[in-house]
Protein backbone atom coordinates (compact mmCIF):
# COMPACT_ATOMS: atom_id res chain seq x y z
CA UNK A 1 0.00 0.00 0.00
CA UNK A 2 2.84 2.42 0.78
CA UNK A 3 4.48 1.67 -2.58
CA UNK A 4 1.19 2.34 -4.43
CA UNK A 5 0.80 5.65 -2.69
CA UNK A 6 4.29 6.72 -3.63
CA UNK A 7 3.74 5.90 -7.29
CA UNK A 8 0.45 7.79 -7.39
CA UNK A 9 1.92 10.90 -5.78
CA UNK A 10 4.83 10.76 -8.20
CA UNK A 11 2.52 10.62 -11.17
CA UNK A 12 0.60 13.64 -10.02
CA UNK A 13 3.83 15.57 -9.63
CA UNK A 14 4.93 14.71 -13.20
CA UNK A 15 1.62 15.74 -14.70
CA UNK A 16 1.83 19.09 -13.02
CA UNK A 17 5.44 19.99 -13.79
CA UNK A 18 6.61 18.00 -16.97
CA UNK A 19 6.75 19.29 -20.69
CA UNK A 20 8.29 18.32 -24.12
CA UNK A 21 9.80 20.46 -26.90
CA UNK A 22 7.44 20.44 -29.89
CA UNK A 23 6.79 21.89 -33.35
CA UNK A 24 4.00 21.50 -35.95
CA UNK A 25 4.31 21.84 -39.76
CA UNK A 26 1.11 21.69 -41.90
CA UNK A 27 0.82 20.92 -45.65
CA UNK A 28 -2.40 22.53 -46.82
CA UNK A 29 -4.63 22.01 -49.84
CA UNK A 30 -3.46 18.51 -50.85
CA UNK A 31 -5.18 17.79 -54.20
CA UNK A 32 -5.40 15.17 -56.90
CA UNK A 33 -6.49 16.56 -60.29
CA UNK A 34 -7.06 14.43 -63.34
CA UNK A 35 -5.22 15.41 -66.48
CA UNK A 36 -6.94 15.75 -69.83
CA UNK A 37 -6.57 14.65 -73.39
CA UNK A 38 -8.55 16.70 -75.87
CA UNK A 39 -8.29 16.21 -79.62
CA UNK A 40 -9.26 18.83 -82.16
CA UNK A 41 -8.90 18.39 -85.91
CA UNK A 42 -8.52 20.71 -88.89
CA UNK A 43 -8.47 19.94 -92.60
CA UNK A 44 -7.27 21.50 -95.84
CA UNK A 45 -8.80 19.98 -98.97
CA UNK A 46 -7.41 19.79 -102.51
CA UNK A 47 -9.35 18.54 -105.57
CA UNK A 48 -7.68 18.30 -108.99
CA UNK A 49 -5.19 20.88 -107.73
CA UNK A 50 -7.75 23.47 -106.55
CA UNK A 51 -7.77 24.30 -102.84
CA UNK A 52 -10.82 24.72 -100.62
CA UNK A 53 -10.09 28.10 -99.03
CA UNK A 54 -11.77 30.39 -96.49
CA UNK A 55 -12.54 33.66 -98.27
CA UNK A 56 -13.99 36.91 -96.98
CA UNK A 57 -15.18 40.02 -98.83
CA UNK A 58 -11.91 41.70 -97.87
CA UNK A 59 -9.84 38.89 -99.43
CA UNK A 60 -11.84 38.74 -102.66
CA UNK A 61 -13.17 41.70 -104.59
CA UNK A 62 -16.02 39.66 -106.08
CA UNK A 63 -17.15 37.89 -102.89
CA UNK A 64 -20.19 39.08 -100.98
CA UNK A 65 -20.64 36.24 -98.46
CA UNK A 66 -17.74 34.85 -96.40
CA UNK A 67 -17.23 31.10 -96.62
CA UNK A 68 -15.18 28.30 -98.11
CA UNK A 69 -14.68 28.36 -101.89
CA UNK A 70 -12.52 26.58 -104.46
CA UNK A 71 -9.44 28.52 -105.50
CA UNK A 72 -7.19 27.45 -108.40
CA UNK A 73 -6.90 27.00 -112.14
CA UNK A 74 -8.42 23.53 -112.61
CA UNK A 75 -11.67 23.61 -114.66
CA UNK A 76 -13.34 21.32 -112.08
CA UNK A 77 -14.33 22.02 -109.40
CA UNK A 78 -15.08 25.48 -110.68
CA UNK A 79 -13.15 28.32 -109.08
CA UNK A 80 -15.39 30.32 -106.77
CA UNK A 81 -17.88 27.47 -106.17
CA UNK A 82 -18.59 26.50 -102.59
CA UNK A 83 -16.69 23.69 -100.86
CA UNK A 84 -16.76 22.09 -97.42
CA UNK A 85 -13.64 19.94 -96.87
CA UNK A 86 -11.55 22.66 -95.20
CA UNK A 87 -12.04 23.95 -91.65
CA UNK A 88 -10.08 25.28 -88.70
CA UNK A 89 -9.27 23.18 -85.63
CA UNK A 90 -12.50 21.97 -84.03
CA UNK A 91 -14.28 19.02 -82.46
CA UNK A 92 -15.65 17.01 -85.37
CA UNK A 93 -19.40 16.91 -85.98
CA UNK A 94 -21.92 16.07 -88.73
CA UNK A 95 -20.85 19.04 -90.86
CA UNK A 96 -17.14 18.10 -90.86
CA UNK A 97 -16.87 15.80 -93.87
CA UNK A 98 -13.36 15.20 -95.20
CA UNK A 99 -14.85 14.09 -98.52
CA UNK A 100 -18.25 15.00 -99.97
CA UNK A 101 -18.09 14.63 -103.74
CA UNK A 102 -21.21 13.81 -105.75
CA UNK A 103 -19.89 13.81 -109.33
CA UNK A 104 -16.45 12.24 -109.50
CA UNK A 105 -15.15 11.05 -112.86
CA UNK A 106 -12.32 8.68 -113.85
CA UNK A 107 -9.03 10.51 -113.38
CA UNK A 108 -10.27 12.87 -110.67
CA UNK A 109 -7.95 13.10 -107.69
CA UNK A 110 -7.62 14.97 -104.44
CA UNK A 111 -5.83 15.22 -101.12
CA UNK A 112 -6.69 16.30 -97.60
CA UNK A 113 -4.03 17.42 -95.16
CA UNK A 114 -5.48 16.64 -91.74
CA UNK A 115 -4.01 18.11 -88.57
CA UNK A 116 -4.39 16.55 -85.13
CA UNK A 117 -4.01 18.92 -82.17
CA UNK A 118 -3.62 17.12 -78.82
CA UNK A 119 -4.08 19.01 -75.56
CA UNK A 120 -2.34 18.35 -73.21
CA UNK A 121 -0.85 14.86 -72.58
CA UNK A 122 1.12 12.44 -74.72
CA UNK A 123 -1.28 10.21 -76.63
CA UNK A 124 -1.61 7.42 -79.15
CA UNK A 125 -3.88 8.03 -82.15
CA UNK A 126 -5.97 5.86 -84.48
CA UNK A 127 -8.24 6.42 -87.47
CA UNK A 128 -11.31 4.17 -87.55
CA UNK A 129 -13.44 3.52 -90.65
CA UNK A 130 -17.01 2.37 -89.96
CA UNK A 131 -20.64 2.65 -91.07
CA UNK A 132 -19.62 1.68 -94.60
CA UNK A 133 -22.03 1.64 -97.56
CA UNK A 134 -20.93 0.54 -101.03
CA UNK A 135 -24.12 1.01 -103.04
CA UNK A 136 -24.95 0.46 -106.69
CA UNK A 137 -28.00 2.76 -106.41
CA UNK A 138 -29.39 2.67 -109.97
CA UNK A 139 -28.12 1.42 -113.31
CA UNK A 140 -27.70 3.28 -116.55
CA UNK A 141 -27.78 1.31 -119.79
CA UNK A 142 -23.94 1.40 -120.16
CA UNK A 143 -23.52 0.17 -116.59
CA UNK A 144 -26.05 -2.65 -116.90
CA UNK A 145 -24.14 -4.01 -119.87
CA UNK A 146 -20.93 -4.58 -117.84
CA UNK A 147 -22.06 -4.85 -114.20
CA UNK A 148 -22.18 -8.59 -113.47
CA UNK A 149 -23.82 -8.37 -110.01
CA UNK A 150 -26.50 -5.83 -110.94
CA UNK A 151 -27.77 -3.75 -108.04
CA UNK A 152 -26.49 -6.08 -105.30
CA UNK A 153 -23.34 -4.08 -104.45
CA UNK A 154 -21.51 -1.09 -105.85
CA UNK A 155 -18.17 -1.17 -107.64
CA UNK A 156 -16.93 2.30 -106.72
CA UNK A 157 -15.09 1.20 -103.56
CA UNK A 158 -12.85 -1.23 -105.46
CA UNK A 159 -12.09 1.42 -108.09
CA UNK A 160 -10.75 4.05 -105.69
CA UNK A 161 -7.05 4.27 -104.87
CA UNK A 162 -5.53 5.85 -101.76
CA UNK A 163 -2.16 7.04 -100.52
CA UNK A 164 -1.99 7.77 -96.78
CA UNK A 165 1.12 9.06 -95.05
CA UNK A 166 2.38 10.76 -91.91
CA UNK A 167 3.03 14.26 -93.24
CA UNK A 168 5.48 15.09 -90.46
CA UNK A 169 8.80 15.42 -92.25
CA UNK A 170 11.63 17.68 -91.21
CA UNK A 171 11.29 21.44 -91.37
CA UNK A 172 9.05 22.73 -94.14
CA UNK A 173 8.03 19.19 -95.11
CA UNK A 174 5.64 19.00 -92.15
CA UNK A 175 2.06 19.54 -93.28
CA UNK A 176 2.97 20.41 -96.88
CA UNK A 177 0.50 17.86 -98.41
CA UNK A 178 3.37 16.07 -100.20
CA UNK A 179 4.60 12.56 -99.42
CA UNK A 180 8.24 13.49 -98.90
CA UNK A 181 11.16 11.07 -98.83
CA UNK A 182 11.52 11.28 -95.03
CA UNK A 183 7.86 10.44 -94.32
CA UNK A 184 6.26 7.07 -93.61
CA UNK A 185 3.09 6.07 -95.45
CA UNK A 186 1.11 3.33 -97.11
CA UNK A 187 -0.75 2.60 -100.32
CA UNK A 188 -4.30 1.21 -100.18
CA UNK A 189 -5.85 -0.10 -103.39
CA UNK A 190 -9.60 0.11 -102.97
CA UNK A 191 -11.68 1.64 -100.21
CA UNK A 192 -12.43 -0.39 -97.04
CA UNK A 193 -15.68 -2.36 -97.25
CA UNK A 194 -15.47 -3.65 -93.67
CA UNK A 195 -14.75 -1.67 -90.47
CA UNK A 196 -11.02 -1.06 -90.11
CA UNK A 197 -8.59 0.82 -87.90
CA UNK A 198 -5.41 2.56 -89.10
CA UNK A 199 -2.49 3.34 -86.80
CA UNK A 200 -1.37 6.95 -86.58
CA UNK A 201 0.66 6.44 -83.39
CA UNK A 202 0.80 3.43 -81.05
CA UNK A 203 3.17 1.80 -78.57
CA UNK A 204 5.31 0.57 -81.45
CA UNK A 205 5.73 3.90 -83.24
CA UNK A 206 5.73 6.08 -80.12
CA UNK A 207 3.20 8.55 -78.75
CA UNK A 208 2.36 12.00 -80.04
CA UNK A 209 3.68 14.52 -77.49
CA UNK A 210 1.02 16.60 -75.80
CA UNK A 211 0.54 20.17 -77.10
CA UNK A 212 2.10 19.19 -80.44
CA UNK A 213 0.43 18.99 -83.85
CA UNK A 214 0.66 15.99 -86.16
CA UNK A 215 -0.26 15.96 -89.86
CA UNK A 216 -1.84 13.21 -91.93
CA UNK A 217 -1.84 13.24 -95.74
CA UNK A 218 -4.76 11.45 -97.41
CA UNK A 219 -4.68 11.35 -101.22
CA UNK A 220 -7.30 9.65 -103.40
CA UNK A 221 -7.65 8.77 -107.07
CA UNK A 222 -10.69 7.78 -109.12
CA UNK A 223 -8.76 5.05 -110.86
CA UNK A 224 -5.21 3.96 -110.04
CA UNK A 225 -2.08 5.73 -108.81
CA UNK A 226 0.49 4.58 -111.38
CA UNK A 227 3.37 6.11 -109.42
CA UNK A 228 3.74 7.41 -105.92
CA UNK A 229 5.57 6.91 -102.71
CA UNK A 230 8.09 8.70 -100.51
CA UNK A 231 9.54 11.52 -102.56
CA UNK A 232 7.59 10.59 -105.70
CA UNK A 233 4.61 12.64 -106.85
CA UNK A 234 1.68 10.26 -107.46
CA UNK A 235 0.00 10.21 -110.87
CA UNK A 236 -3.72 9.35 -111.07
CA UNK A 237 -4.69 7.24 -114.07
CA UNK A 238 -8.45 6.96 -114.59
CA UNK A 239 -8.39 4.37 -117.37
CA UNK A 240 -8.92 1.51 -114.90
CA UNK A 241 -12.34 2.89 -113.89
CA UNK A 242 -15.10 1.86 -116.30
CA UNK A 243 -18.85 2.08 -116.81
CA UNK A 244 -19.55 -0.44 -114.05
CA UNK A 245 -19.21 2.35 -111.44
CA UNK A 246 -21.75 4.73 -113.00
CA UNK A 247 -24.18 6.10 -110.33
CA UNK A 248 -22.46 4.02 -107.60
CA UNK A 249 -21.68 5.59 -104.23
CA UNK A 250 -19.34 4.87 -101.36
CA UNK A 251 -19.84 6.38 -97.90
CA UNK A 252 -18.12 5.78 -94.58
CA UNK A 253 -17.58 7.41 -91.20
CA UNK A 254 -14.00 8.39 -90.27
CA UNK A 255 -13.34 8.63 -86.54
CA UNK A 256 -10.06 9.97 -85.15
CA UNK A 257 -9.42 8.90 -81.56
CA UNK A 258 -6.60 9.34 -79.07
CA UNK A 259 -5.74 7.44 -75.91
CA UNK A 260 -3.32 8.23 -73.11
CA UNK A 261 0.24 6.94 -73.55
CA UNK A 262 1.35 6.97 -69.91
CA UNK A 263 0.89 3.57 -68.19
CA UNK A 264 -0.38 2.18 -71.49
CA UNK A 265 2.74 0.61 -72.96
CA UNK A 266 1.06 -2.12 -75.02
CA UNK A 267 -1.51 -0.04 -76.90
CA UNK A 268 -2.32 -0.95 -80.51
CA UNK A 269 -5.03 0.34 -82.84
CA UNK A 270 -7.76 -2.22 -83.45
CA UNK A 271 -11.12 -1.84 -85.15
CA UNK A 272 -13.86 -0.84 -82.70
CA UNK A 273 -15.85 -3.82 -81.47
CA UNK A 274 -19.05 -1.81 -81.63
CA UNK A 275 -20.33 -0.30 -84.86
CA UNK A 276 -23.43 1.82 -85.48
CA UNK A 277 -24.77 1.46 -89.03
CA UNK A 278 -27.23 3.82 -90.70
CA UNK A 279 -29.92 2.22 -92.87
CA UNK A 280 -31.72 4.60 -95.23
CA UNK A 281 -33.71 4.22 -98.44
CA UNK A 282 -30.51 4.21 -100.50
CA UNK A 283 -29.20 1.26 -98.47
CA UNK A 284 -32.09 -1.12 -99.16
CA UNK A 285 -31.73 -4.34 -101.13
CA UNK A 286 -33.52 -3.90 -104.49
CA UNK A 287 -36.96 -5.46 -105.01
CA UNK A 288 -36.57 -9.15 -105.75
CA UNK A 289 -39.09 -11.79 -106.83
CA UNK A 290 -39.44 -15.06 -104.93
CA UNK A 291 -37.71 -17.05 -107.67
CA UNK A 292 -34.67 -14.77 -107.50
CA UNK A 293 -34.27 -14.39 -103.73
CA UNK A 294 -31.06 -16.44 -103.75
CA UNK A 295 -29.32 -13.50 -105.47
CA UNK A 296 -29.81 -11.51 -102.26
CA UNK A 297 -28.54 -14.21 -99.86
CA UNK A 298 -25.51 -13.04 -97.89
CA UNK A 299 -26.08 -9.37 -98.66
CA UNK A 300 -25.55 -6.96 -95.75
CA UNK A 301 -28.50 -4.84 -96.85
CA UNK A 302 -31.94 -4.59 -95.24
CA UNK A 303 -35.26 -4.64 -97.10
CA UNK A 304 -39.02 -4.61 -96.61
CA UNK A 305 -40.40 -8.11 -97.12
CA UNK A 306 -43.80 -9.60 -97.99
CA UNK A 307 -44.00 -12.72 -95.84
CA UNK A 308 -47.11 -13.92 -97.67
CA UNK A 309 -45.52 -14.19 -101.12
CA UNK A 310 -41.82 -14.27 -100.09
CA UNK A 311 -40.72 -11.28 -102.14
CA UNK A 312 -38.64 -8.21 -101.38
CA UNK A 313 -40.93 -5.23 -101.91
CA UNK A 314 -39.66 -1.93 -100.52
CA UNK A 315 -43.03 -0.25 -101.10
CA UNK A 316 -44.38 -2.16 -98.08
CA UNK A 317 -42.65 0.10 -95.56
CA UNK A 318 -40.94 3.44 -95.25
CA UNK A 319 -38.55 5.48 -93.16
CA UNK A 320 -40.39 8.26 -91.35
CA UNK A 321 -39.69 11.08 -88.94
CA UNK A 322 -40.43 9.98 -85.38
CA UNK A 323 -42.93 9.07 -84.09
CA UNK A 324 -41.93 10.83 -80.93
CA UNK A 325 -38.24 10.45 -80.16
CA UNK A 326 -36.80 7.23 -81.62
CA UNK A 327 -33.91 5.69 -79.67
CA UNK A 328 -31.41 6.52 -82.45
CA UNK A 329 -31.48 9.64 -84.58
CA UNK A 330 -34.82 11.19 -85.45
CA UNK A 331 -36.34 8.57 -87.77
CA UNK A 332 -37.57 4.99 -87.75
CA UNK A 333 -38.94 2.28 -90.05
CA UNK A 334 -42.74 2.09 -90.27
CA UNK A 335 -45.04 -0.66 -91.57
CA UNK A 336 -48.84 -0.79 -91.77
CA UNK A 337 -50.95 -3.93 -92.31
CA UNK A 338 -54.61 -4.81 -92.64
CA UNK A 339 -56.32 -8.13 -92.06
CA UNK A 340 -53.82 -10.99 -91.95
CA UNK A 341 -51.02 -9.28 -93.88
CA UNK A 342 -47.43 -9.97 -92.82
CA UNK A 343 -44.78 -7.30 -93.40
CA UNK A 344 -41.16 -7.34 -92.25
CA UNK A 345 -38.04 -5.24 -92.15
CA UNK A 346 -35.48 -7.96 -92.80
CA UNK A 347 -31.92 -8.88 -93.81
CA UNK A 348 -29.88 -11.90 -94.95
CA UNK A 349 -26.57 -10.81 -93.42
CA UNK A 350 -26.48 -13.07 -90.36
CA UNK A 351 -25.51 -16.31 -92.06
CA UNK A 352 -24.33 -19.49 -90.31
CA UNK A 353 -24.18 -17.89 -86.86
CA UNK A 354 -24.12 -20.36 -83.93
CA UNK A 355 -26.69 -19.10 -81.45
CA UNK A 356 -24.22 -19.81 -78.65
CA UNK A 357 -22.05 -16.95 -79.98
CA UNK A 358 -24.88 -14.39 -79.69
CA UNK A 359 -24.50 -12.79 -76.26
CA UNK A 360 -26.85 -9.83 -76.81
CA UNK A 361 -29.73 -9.03 -79.15
CA UNK A 362 -32.34 -6.30 -78.84
CA UNK A 363 -34.64 -4.04 -80.84
CA UNK A 364 -36.92 -1.06 -80.18
CA UNK A 365 -40.56 -0.72 -81.17
CA UNK A 366 -43.45 1.69 -81.02
CA UNK A 367 -47.02 0.41 -81.41
CA UNK A 368 -49.31 3.14 -82.73
CA UNK A 369 -52.75 3.11 -81.11
CA UNK A 370 -54.08 5.31 -83.94
CA UNK A 371 -53.31 2.56 -86.43
CA UNK A 372 -54.40 -0.34 -84.26
CA UNK A 373 -57.75 -1.97 -85.02
CA UNK A 374 -58.14 -3.07 -81.39
CA UNK A 375 -56.08 -0.89 -79.03
CA UNK A 376 -54.84 -2.33 -75.79
CA UNK A 377 -54.28 -5.87 -77.08
CA UNK A 378 -50.53 -5.65 -76.47
CA UNK A 379 -49.62 -6.18 -80.11
CA UNK A 380 -46.23 -4.99 -81.31
CA UNK A 381 -43.62 -5.73 -83.96
CA UNK A 382 -41.77 -8.95 -83.17
CA UNK A 383 -38.44 -10.58 -84.04
CA UNK A 384 -38.08 -13.86 -85.97
CA UNK A 385 -35.38 -15.64 -87.95
CA UNK A 386 -34.76 -18.84 -89.93
CA UNK A 387 -33.16 -21.47 -87.73
CA UNK A 388 -31.05 -24.57 -88.44
CA UNK A 389 -31.29 -27.19 -85.69
CA UNK A 390 -29.25 -29.98 -87.32
CA UNK A 391 -26.81 -28.36 -89.76
CA UNK A 392 -28.70 -29.48 -92.89
CA UNK A 393 -29.34 -25.88 -94.06
CA UNK A 394 -32.93 -26.75 -94.98
CA UNK A 395 -35.95 -24.68 -94.04
CA UNK A 396 -36.83 -25.67 -90.46
CA UNK A 397 -39.16 -22.78 -89.64
CA UNK A 398 -38.29 -19.87 -87.37
CA UNK A 399 -37.60 -18.89 -83.81
CA UNK A 400 -39.95 -16.09 -82.70
CA UNK A 401 -39.55 -13.45 -79.96
CA UNK A 402 -42.83 -11.63 -79.16
CA UNK A 403 -42.61 -8.53 -76.92
CA UNK A 404 -45.91 -9.09 -75.08
CA UNK A 405 -44.64 -12.53 -73.99
CA UNK A 406 -41.64 -10.86 -72.39
CA UNK A 407 -43.17 -7.71 -70.90
CA UNK A 408 -45.98 -5.18 -71.11
CA UNK A 409 -46.53 -3.31 -74.39
CA UNK A 410 -47.45 0.36 -73.96
CA UNK A 411 -49.07 2.04 -76.99
CA UNK A 412 -47.43 5.12 -78.57
CA UNK A 413 -44.26 4.63 -76.50
CA UNK A 414 -40.80 3.60 -77.63
CA UNK A 415 -39.76 0.43 -75.82
CA UNK A 416 -36.55 -1.58 -76.06
CA UNK A 417 -36.81 -5.38 -76.01
CA UNK A 418 -33.95 -7.57 -74.80
CA UNK A 419 -34.24 -10.82 -76.77
CA UNK A 420 -31.58 -12.62 -74.67
CA UNK A 421 -32.09 -11.37 -71.08
CA UNK A 422 -29.09 -13.34 -69.85
CA UNK A 423 -30.73 -16.49 -71.24
CA UNK A 424 -34.16 -15.85 -69.70
CA UNK A 425 -35.85 -14.35 -72.80
CA UNK A 426 -38.84 -16.42 -73.97
CA UNK A 427 -39.08 -17.67 -77.55
CA UNK A 428 -41.64 -19.71 -79.47
CA UNK A 429 -41.23 -21.81 -82.62
CA UNK A 430 -43.17 -21.24 -85.83
CA UNK A 431 -43.45 -24.97 -86.56
CA UNK A 432 -46.33 -27.02 -85.18
CA UNK A 433 -44.06 -28.77 -82.66
CA UNK A 434 -40.52 -28.17 -81.40
CA UNK A 435 -37.94 -30.64 -82.75
CA UNK A 436 -37.11 -33.44 -80.34
CA UNK A 437 -34.29 -32.13 -78.09
CA UNK A 438 -31.01 -34.00 -78.38
CA UNK A 439 -29.59 -32.81 -75.06
CA UNK A 440 -30.34 -30.49 -72.16
CA UNK A 441 -33.21 -30.57 -69.66
CA UNK A 442 -35.77 -31.75 -72.25
CA UNK A 443 -33.73 -34.45 -73.99
CA UNK A 444 -35.93 -36.87 -75.91
CA UNK A 445 -39.10 -34.86 -75.23
CA UNK A 446 -41.44 -35.37 -78.20
CA UNK A 447 -44.35 -33.31 -79.49
CA UNK A 448 -43.92 -30.06 -77.55
CA UNK A 449 -46.19 -27.52 -79.33
CA UNK A 450 -44.34 -24.73 -81.11
CA UNK A 451 -46.38 -22.21 -79.12
CA UNK A 452 -44.76 -23.49 -75.90
CA UNK A 453 -42.28 -20.84 -74.80
CA UNK A 454 -38.67 -21.84 -74.25
CA UNK A 455 -36.01 -19.62 -72.75
CA UNK A 456 -32.96 -18.75 -74.80
CA UNK A 457 -30.87 -20.79 -72.33
CA UNK A 458 -33.13 -23.85 -72.77
CA UNK A 459 -32.93 -23.58 -76.56
CA UNK A 460 -29.12 -23.59 -76.44
CA UNK A 461 -29.15 -26.56 -74.04
CA UNK A 462 -31.79 -28.58 -75.93
CA UNK A 463 -30.20 -28.16 -79.37
CA UNK A 464 -26.36 -28.18 -79.31
CA UNK A 465 -25.02 -26.69 -82.53
CA UNK A 466 -28.20 -24.70 -83.31
CA UNK A 467 -27.48 -21.77 -85.64
CA UNK A 468 -28.96 -19.46 -88.22
CA UNK A 469 -29.32 -20.85 -91.73
CA UNK A 470 -26.30 -20.58 -94.02
CA UNK A 471 -28.05 -19.81 -97.32
CA UNK A 472 -31.52 -18.45 -96.55
CA UNK A 473 -30.31 -16.62 -93.44
CA UNK A 474 -33.46 -14.54 -93.14
CA UNK A 475 -33.95 -12.36 -90.01
CA UNK A 476 -36.75 -9.84 -89.70
CA UNK A 477 -38.99 -7.75 -87.47
CA UNK A 478 -42.60 -8.41 -88.43
CA UNK A 479 -45.74 -6.32 -88.23
CA UNK A 480 -48.94 -8.26 -88.86
CA UNK A 481 -50.34 -11.76 -88.39
CA UNK A 482 -51.23 -13.14 -85.89
CA UNK A 483 -52.42 -9.61 -85.14
CA UNK A 484 -55.55 -9.17 -87.27
CA UNK A 485 -57.77 -6.10 -87.89
CA UNK A 486 -54.98 -3.74 -88.95
CA UNK A 487 -51.93 -2.39 -87.24
CA UNK A 488 -49.19 0.27 -87.64
CA UNK A 489 -45.86 -0.32 -85.98
CA UNK A 490 -42.41 1.28 -85.98
CA UNK A 491 -39.01 -0.29 -85.35
CA UNK A 492 -35.53 1.13 -84.72
CA UNK A 493 -32.18 0.25 -83.14
CA UNK A 494 -31.74 -3.43 -83.85
CA UNK A 495 -28.55 -4.47 -82.05
CA UNK A 496 -26.73 -7.81 -82.00
CA UNK A 497 -23.48 -8.94 -80.40
CA UNK A 498 -21.79 -11.92 -82.05
CA UNK A 499 -18.56 -12.91 -80.34
CA UNK A 500 -16.68 -9.69 -79.60
CA UNK A 501 -18.44 -7.60 -82.26
CA UNK A 502 -21.58 -5.52 -81.80
CA UNK A 503 -23.58 -4.08 -84.69
CA UNK A 504 -26.35 -1.56 -84.05
CA UNK A 505 -28.62 -0.47 -86.89
CA UNK A 506 -30.23 2.98 -87.03
CA UNK A 507 -33.24 2.78 -89.34
CA UNK A 508 -33.95 5.98 -91.25
CA UNK A 509 -31.00 7.73 -89.56
Secondary structure, DSSP 8 states (H G I E B T S, - for coil): -HHHHHHHHHHHHHHHH--------------------EEEEEEEEEETTEEEEEE-TTT-TT--S-EEEEESS-SSS-TT-B--S-EEEE---TT--S---S---TT-EEEEEEEEEEESS-EEEEEEEEEEEEE-----HHHHTT-TTTTSS-STGGGEEEEEEE---SGGGTTSSS--TT--EEEEES--SS-EEEEEE-TTT--B-TT-EEEEEEEEEESEEEEEETTEEEEEEGGG--GGGTT-EEEEEEEEEEEE-TT-TT------SEEEEEE-GGGB---B-GGGGGGGTT---EEEEETTTTEE-GGGEEEEE-SS--SSSSEEEEEEE-TT-EEEEEES---S-BGGGEEEEEEEEEEEGGG-TTTTS----EEEEEEESSS--S---EEEE-GGGSS---TTS-EEEESSGGGT-EEEESSSB----SSGGGTT----BTTS-EEHHHHHHHSTT-EE-SSS--EEEEEETTS-S-EEEEEEEEEEEETTEEEEEEE--
